[in-house]
Every structure is written in C-alpha cells, then in structure tokens.
C-alpha cells in the first residue's frame, strides 16, 4: 500500500516549457487535490476532483490544468511555465465528503523550479 | 469558509506537554476541526480531528470548547521529532476542501 505517490520529486523547467505532474493513489479515494506551497506559507489549493472525469478550480488555478481520466490518477499540467510557478506541489486524496470526518492523505511533494 | 487563527510560533521543552491553540469563531455546526502537521518540507501529516467532543488518539488530544469557537491540540509528551508546523483547519464545503493558514511553528527544545 503506497498511499499517495507523486512523480517526479524534483524538476527544473525553463520559462515557457510545459510539464505534467502525476499523482497516483491506491486507496480507492474519490477525492483528489493539488496544492502548492511557497516558502513560509501554507498550502493553497490549485484544483481538485470529486471523482473520475470531474475537476474543479481551487483558490489559485490560473496557469494550471488538470485531468482525472482514471480514479487513481490526478494530473497537473503547466502549459507554459513561469518563474512564479516555482513552488512545492502537493497532491492529496480522501474519501468522499459525505463522510466529512475522513482524513486526507498527502504525497511527499514535487519541488519545481522554473528558471 | 470558516477561518482559523493560530499563533505563529511556540516553544516547548522536551517531555512537557505542548498545547497549541486555535480560534475558529465562525465555524458552522456541521464543520469538523482537523489538525495536520508538516515536518520540514514533507507532505502534511494528519494528526486528529473532531466535531464537538474531545478526542484522543495515539498522537494527540483535541479539546474543543463547548461553543466550538476554539480548540487546543495537546501533545502530551513532546519530543524533538514533534518540531513542525501545525495547522488547524476547518473542513468545509461539499468537496471537503482543506484550507490551510500559516499554522503554528512548534519548536521543541532540550
């Protein structure tokens, strides 16, 4: 049982390049989330998904796209990376919110630097 | 969304209890209080959650006031490994989004 796995763990991009971050969970969770964390700050929600084939915007969605084609995977895409997107990205998953008292499990993060 | 307020930092001697306060005065009746912690730059780790009753697990205790406007996370015997940023979060909305503030940086010292 691996929990939540993020790929890659580190990446350096040049401005304007594109990339996709992969989040995989093996807990059969309905809900998945992408957060970013900038130095000295808390996590901010980028996008989230309430189930396979559905996505929604969070607090800071601009510059990112997401897809949830399979229940276990949640992809975060940067179409044209900018230095402002330099951050640590965390993925999380949880059971459906009808069970509001369920915990969310987090991956170990992807450290992205855009130069 | 309910907001939370936490002190930016706290110190605690190793072996002593660490009591971390959180104010959530706008919490709704069906919203849960969650606590997570983040050690260094690792992914946040779930600690405990509660609705209105006090809760205890192997990691910590959670004390929620009767009016639910505030809560306290208690680490009964803090160790150096408990040094982390602790986030108090009210879980809200139909998507059960976790909204993080800046948390409390707990420093456990010898």
Boltz contact constraints between the chains, C-beta under 6 A:
constraints:
  - contact:
      token1: [A, 42]
      token2: [B, 100]
      max_distance: 6.0
  - contact:
      token1: [A, 42]
      token2: [B, 101]
      max_distance: 6.0
  - contact:
      token1: [A, 42]
      token2: [B, 102]
      max_distance: 6.0
  - contact:
      token1: [A, 43]
      token2: [B, 100]
      max_distance: 6.0
  - contact:
      token1: [A, 45]
      token2: [B, 97]
      max_distance: 6.0
  - contact:
      token1: [A, 48]
      token2: [B, 95]
      max_distance: 6.0
  - contact:
      token1: [A, 50]
      token2: [B, 95]
      max_distance: 6.0
  - contact:
      token1: [A, 90]
      token2: [B, 43]
      max_distance: 6.0
  - contact:
      token1: [A, 97]
      token2: [B, 96]
      max_distance: 6.0
  - contact:
      token1: [A, 100]
      token2: [B, 32]
      max_distance: 6.0
  - contact:
      token1: [A, 100]
      token2: [B, 96]
      max_distance: 6.0
  - contact:
      token1: [A, 101]
      token2: [B, 32]
      max_distance: 6.0
  - contact:
      token1: [A, 103]
      token2: [B, 46]
      max_distance: 6.0
  - contact:
      token1: [A, 104]
      token2: [B, 98]
      max_distance: 6.0
  - contact:
      token1: [A, 106]
      token2: [B, 43]
      max_distance: 6.0
  - contact:
      token1: [A, 106]
      token2: [B, 44]
      max_distance: 6.0
  - contact:
      token1: [A, 107]
      token2: [B, 43]
      max_distance: 6.0
  - contact:
      token1: [A, 108]
      token2: [B, 43]
      max_distance: 6.0
  - contact:
      token1: [A, 109]
      token2: [B, 43]
      max_distance: 6.0
